[in-house]
């Protein structure tokens, strides 16, 4: 996601420089080039991790795991072959997946942030549903690439964040072409025309009145939150307690679940920061405590997560305002 924010942030800079040089040059964005670059970069990261695991003699198994006993898991690969493994200790780090709306047409015709960079075509006129930082990130960078973007907001922007700054971010996005539909929730998504992209009709209802509105878009992106990937891990077979409302796992300050030999880190934790730097640090420190004799625990202070910023606004030498997104 960070790469695309850099790309969208560079567009006005590049076009401005071109204007200074030629007075007439127009910058255009190529979706296929960006998609290929992003996926190649992700692929290189995945390959790097696999090489690192191999160099450290870590056995990598590409399979779906679930507990069958407190110290035993079943791993099923893509061919359906089952292999059983036992262990003295386990670490759960399965992360989250985007949540759908549960309305007609959402899974059939809508995409999520996980799907965005796999689209084989430019999304065109886009409706982003949600007001989380993921929603605003997606809407912001798509608008930065020159697309027609609307964000549908149920209540407020960036719930849980300082509302003065959240509203400033919204105002800044509006100044840069993003439209907001506030106090509306979608009720139905219908395909009008198949294509790359096609045409979709979205029906939405006001949260304050009985007003019903409709709009046509090429792409509808859902960003209303994420759900913990814990429901199919067989945690009940291991005795691990899970919050039934959200699938999150309670842990102590050493990332232990209620079953002492089973640890958990990352976004699946109950009441913890859902931030990449925190998860990475937690994993490193847990490994050192388990096998290196360390006693250092993860800290979720601002210093720990200081390398994550949603958006920073800055001025260039002419006084023009640009947005730089850093994840």
Number of C-alpha atoms within 10 A of each C-alpha: 17 14 16 22 22 17 18 21 19 17 17 18 13 13 17 15 13 15 14 11 10 9 11 10 13 11 14 10 14 11 16 15 9 15 19 14 15 18 13 12 13 12 12 12 12 12 12 12 12 15 13 12 13 12 9 9 9 11 9 9 10 10 16 15 19 20 21 17 15 21 16 17 22 20 18 17 14 9 7 10 10 13 12 13 12 13 11 9 12 17 16 17 17 15 17 18 14 18 14 17 19 10 11 13 16 20 14 10 17 20 19 22 18 12 11 17 21 13 14 13 15 19 22 19 19 21 27 27 25 24 26 19 19 20 24 24 21 23 26 29 25 23 22 26 21 17 18 19 23 22 23 21 21 19 14 15 22 20 12 9 11 10 13 8 12 18 14 11 21 19 13 17 20 15 10 16 16 21 18 19 16 16 16 22 21 21 16 17 23 17 17 13 12 11 9 14 17 15 20 23 18 20 17 20 18 16 14 8 9 8 10 14 13 12 11 18 21 22 24 26 24 23 24 20 17 14 17 20 18 20 15 11 18 18 18 15 15 18 15 17 16 21 11 9 6 15 18 22 26 19 22 11 9 18 23 19 23 16 13 14 14 21 21 24 26 25 24 25 24 18 11 16 16 15 14 15 18 21 22 14 19 21 19 12 18 24 14 15 15 11 8 10 9 12 12 11 16 19 13 16 10 9 8 13 16 9 11 15 11 14 17 11 11 11 10 9 6 6 8 8 13 16 23 18 22 16 16
